[in-house]
Amino acid sequence: MTSSQKCVHKGCGKVYTDPSSEGECVYHPGPPIFHEGQKGWKCCKPRVLTFDEFLSIPPCTTGKHSAVDDTPAPAPAPTPGKQPEAAVLKSTSGESTLTSNNDGPTSSADFVTDKPRVPTPQQQRQQPTAPPAAAAPPPESDSDNPATPIPSGARCRRRGCNAECPNGRRDEQEKCTYHPGHPLFHEGSKGYTCCSRRVLEFDEFMRIEGCQTRERHMYVGSGRKKHTERQDGEEILESVRNDFYQTATEVIVSFYLKKIDPARATVKIVSPLEVELDLPTADKKRYKTTVPLYGLIDPEKSSFKIMGTKLEMSLVKADGSGWPHLRSDERPTGEIIQVGKAARA
């Protein structure tokens, strides 16, 4: 009797016993590609921004199931060149406007500071500061709507679980082990924001075991549609994906939002511990937020760039200390992300 095997082709994952008689295998023959916030597969054209959309890209090739992974290895990334420095321009009002000298997409938006005096590390220690409030844990995924039938063969939609419901009926004793956080990809390292494990290969990332457990899987979701707020004809975005890494002297922060209008976008340093963003886009969307920073920055030396898919800020540290997280209101994770030589994001 032939034992069952699981197809290792990307996008398939079905269990089979005989590859010649178990139906066609629909999969991605190419490796995954992650660049400038965009995600896709080398073998086909779709590019998306979120990891959930990436996992939903339909496979592009039909073949036979296999227990051998024949996906070609990705080409090595080119060595990043030297990053252009930012120029500091003085306006007539006494405020500072920072622009980029690079030849790529630049911004005419104001990176404005009210010119606060940057305290020295000694002064900072002498000033009494209230402890930052702990941030709420990441929201858990919606549960299934009991009135919605479960299709046969449906898979759990929570990150890291991938359990299958073969006959459309629940197991009353089932447990769902999943990741409540978001995927985190940086400098070749892959993991989730909710736990500390990091791996290098995409296949290893897909096998990272979940870090939280719930009573039931989520096969179909709640069926509720999220309300989208609009103001003056613009879609107001509650959040956008962001990440950061750091060197000994600066913190590089990326906010991923496509088609930011550089003529209307503003990035304002309210104080050495706070930055305000107002990012309208050419397709009538807008993202506004205030970022309370973990550590002190030097407003005069900090800079930013607006690209096709994101805003990138280079925040120069005032005291050279390590940042375990970006925001002062985030819950500590016990680790510091990427302290080393700066590289192109």
Residue, then its C-alpha position, 0 to 999 in steps of 0.5 A: m500500500t502506497s503511503s500518503q505524501k504531501c505535495v511540496h509545490k508552492g501554492c498546492g500542499k495537497v495530500y496524494t498517494d499516486p501523482s499520476s492519478e490524483g488529479e492535476c497539481v496547480y502551483h507556483p514554479g518560481p520563488p517568492i519575490f519581496h521588494e520595496g513593499q511589493k510581494g509576488w512570485k517570479c513565475c507570474k506577474p501579480r504584485v500585492l502589498t499585504f502578505d494575506e494578498f500574497l498568499s491568495i495569488p492564484p497558482c500559474t502552472t499545472g503539473k503533477h504532484s511531487a515530494v521534491d521541491d524543484t523551485p529554483a533558488p532566488a538570485p543573490a541580491p546586489t550589493p547596495g551602493k552608498q546612500p545619498e545624503a540629505a540636504v538641509l534647507k533653511s526657510t524664511s520663517g526660521e523653520s527647517t525643510l529637509t529634502s533629498n539629493n538623490d536622483g530618484p523620486t524626491s519630495s517637495a513636501d515639508f519635513v518641518t520642525d519647530k526647532p526644539r532644543v535637543p536634550t543631552p543624554q544627561q539632561q534626559r536622565q535628569q528629567p522625570t518621565a512617565p512610563p509609556a503605556a503598554a500597547a494593546p495586543p494585536p487584534e485577533s482574527d475574526s471567528d467564523n459566522p455560525a450561519t455560514p456553511i464551511p466548504s469541503g476542503a476549506r483551510c483555516r485562514r489564520r496565519g501559520c495554521n493552515a488546518e483543513c476541513p475535509n468534509g465541511r464539518r467541524d471537529e468539536q475538540e479542534k485547536c487552532t495554533y496560529h500567529p496573531g501578528h503580521p509577517l516581518f521581512h527584513e534584510g533576509s530575515k523572516g518571522y512574525t511580529c508576535c514572536s521572536r523566531r527568525v529564519l532565512e528561507f521562505d519554506e522555513f518561514m512557512r513552517i514557523e509554528g504558531c505562538q497562540t492557541r484558540e478553541r476553533h479554526m477560522y474557515v470562512g470568517s465573520g462575513r462582516k465588511k469593514h467600514t471605510e471612512r471618507q472625508d472630502g471625497e478621500e478614503i481615510l486609512e486607519s493604518v498602513r504597514n510599516d517597519f524599521y531597522q537601525t544602525a548605531t547612529e540612525v533609525i530607518v523607518s518605512f511606511y508602505l503606501k502607494k502613490i503618495d502625492p509629494a506636493r501635498a504630503t507633510v512630515k513634521i517633527v513636533s519634538p525630538l520624541e514625536v513625528e506627525l505624518d499627513l500622506p495624501t495619495a494620487d488615488k484619493k486616499r489619505y493616511k494621517t498619524t502621530v508617531p511617539l518615538y522610543g528615543l530622542i532624535d536630532p531634527e536638524k539631521s533627519s531626512f526622508k524620501i518619498m518613493g513609488t510604494k512608500l515613505e522612508m524616513s532616516l531619523v538620526k539618533a540624538d544619543g546613539s542608544g538602541w531602540p527595541h521598538l519604534r514607538s514609545d507606546e509599543r509593548p517591549t519584545g525583548e529584542i533589538i531589530q538590526v543594529g549594524k551597517a545601513a543598507r538600501a531598504 
